[in-house]
Amino acid sequence: MKYGARNKITGKVTAIKKGTLMCQVSVKTGQPVDLSSVMTLDSLEELGIKPGDQVTVVVKAVNVLLIRNSGINDQAPFHKV
């Protein structure tokens, strides 16, 4: 998957709060601040993200994207767009 964002932080999904259409995914990072992402329930299901999963948080402007890692040591490479 290619993306232009340069700010990436890996972490572990600690909680998923579901609403009727959207959800909030909380991620614990090794950084001083933990992060959250809001997405549709369809996106959550498509990505297969669940508590305990290792993810990469990709930050670009006001958008926060989660990328599910296949293994704990996965590091998504930087891509220039």
C-alpha positions as CSV (number, residue, x, y, z in Angstrom):
1,M,0.0,0.0,0.0
2,K,1.4,3.4,-1.0
3,Y,0.8,6.5,1.0
4,G,2.4,10.0,1.2
5,A,2.3,10.4,4.9
6,R,5.7,10.4,6.7
7,N,4.5,10.2,10.3
8,K,4.2,6.6,11.3
9,I,4.0,5.1,14.8
10,T,3.5,1.4,15.6
11,G,1.4,0.3,18.5
12,K,-1.1,-2.1,19.9
13,V,-4.9,-1.8,19.7
14,T,-6.1,-1.5,23.3
15,A,-9.8,-0.9,22.8
16,I,-12.5,-0.5,20.1
17,K,-15.6,1.5,20.9
18,K,-18.4,0.8,18.5
19,G,-21.4,3.0,17.6
20,T,-24.1,2.4,15.0
21,L,-22.0,3.4,12.0
22,M,-18.6,4.5,13.2
23,C,-16.0,3.2,15.8
24,Q,-13.1,4.6,17.7
25,V,-9.9,2.4,17.8
26,S,-7.5,3.2,20.6
27,V,-3.8,2.4,20.1
28,K,-1.1,2.3,22.8
29,T,2.2,3.4,21.5
30,G,5.7,3.4,23.0
31,Q,5.5,7.2,22.7
32,P,4.4,9.7,25.4
33,V,0.9,9.9,23.8
34,D,-1.5,7.2,22.9
35,L,-3.6,7.7,19.7
36,S,-7.1,6.9,18.4
37,S,-8.6,6.6,15.0
38,V,-12.2,6.9,14.0
39,M,-13.5,4.8,11.1
40,T,-16.6,3.2,9.7
41,L,-17.6,-0.2,11.0
42,D,-17.3,-1.5,7.5
43,S,-13.6,-0.4,7.4
44,L,-13.0,-2.0,10.8
45,E,-14.4,-5.3,9.5
46,E,-12.6,-5.1,6.2
47,L,-9.2,-4.5,8.0
48,G,-10.0,-7.2,10.5
49,I,-8.6,-5.1,13.3
50,K,-9.3,-6.3,16.9
51,P,-7.9,-5.6,20.4
52,G,-4.4,-6.9,20.8
53,D,-3.5,-6.4,17.1
54,Q,-0.2,-4.7,16.2
55,V,-0.9,-1.7,13.9
56,T,0.9,1.2,12.3
57,V,-0.7,4.6,12.9
58,V,-0.2,6.8,9.8
59,V,-0.8,10.5,10.4
60,K,-1.3,13.0,7.6
61,A,-2.8,16.4,8.4
62,V,-6.0,15.7,10.4
63,N,-6.3,12.1,9.2
64,V,-5.2,9.1,11.1
65,L,-5.0,5.7,9.2
66,L,-4.4,2.3,10.7
67,I,-2.6,-0.4,8.8
68,R,-2.8,-4.0,10.2
69,N,0.6,-5.6,10.5
70,S,1.0,-9.3,9.8
71,G,3.7,-9.7,12.5
72,I,5.0,-7.8,15.5
73,N,8.2,-6.6,13.9
74,D,6.6,-5.5,10.6
75,Q,7.7,-2.0,9.5
76,A,5.9,-0.5,6.6
77,P,8.5,1.2,4.3
78,F,8.3,4.9,3.6
79,H,7.0,5.7,0.1
80,K,7.5,9.0,-1.8
81,V,4.4,9.9,-3.8
